[in-house]
C-alpha cells in the first residue's frame, strides 16, 4: 500500500470528516442521513490518517509528492 494522499488532500479530508461527523450527530446518528454521514466521516478520516485512498489507486490519481519505495 503506497501513499497516494498528499498533505493538502489529508487536511481537506480531515475537515470533511469532522464536519460530516458533526452533521451526522446533528441529524441523528440513527437516521439514514446520520448513518450515511458517519460512513463518509469514517472513510475520510481513515484515508487521511493512512495516506492511502483505494479510489485514487483505481483511477490513477496521486496527490502525494513523496515517492514511496
Protein Blocks (a to p, Z undefined) as FASTA:
>chain_A
ZZfbdfklmmmmmmmmmmmmmmmmmnopkbmklmmmmmmmmmmmmmmmnopafklmmnop
afbfbdcZZ
